[in-house]
Amino acid sequence: MVHAVLAQFTLMSRMQADLQVVFPHATELEDFGYTRGCVTDDYYAAAGWGEQPLRYWLDAAEVTRRLGILDAHYGPAGFGRGGRSHTITFDTQPTPAAV
């Protein structure tokens, strides 16, 4: 996931620079609904980069499948929504580290 997030930032930064626009972003509203031929492909082409390399773009069905696997593993640890939420509570007074 870290690689995906870093790659997304790089890609979005380059697209903004090449198109001379600024895209709004709200992580809680992210939609993993990419399908081949959608508006994302149009943006990619408008930036002058041609056709997207499919190895970096997963279809929504595959993302849903993979998130299901991750949720099954991370759920018992208190993480949900594909790692975008948690049920962990933090003490108001942190415990001092042992020396």
Number of C-alpha atoms within 10 A of each C-alpha: 8 7 8 11 10 11 13 12 12 12 13 15 15 13 21 14 12 13 14 10 10 11 9 5 8 6 7 9 7 9 8 14 13 17 14 14 8 10 11 13 17 14 14 17 14 13 16 12 13 12 10 14 8 9 6 9 13 15 14 15 13 12 16 15 10 13 17 14 13 16 17 14 13 16 16 9 12 14 18 18 14 19 14 10 11 14 10 9 7 7 7 6 6 7 7 6 5 4 3
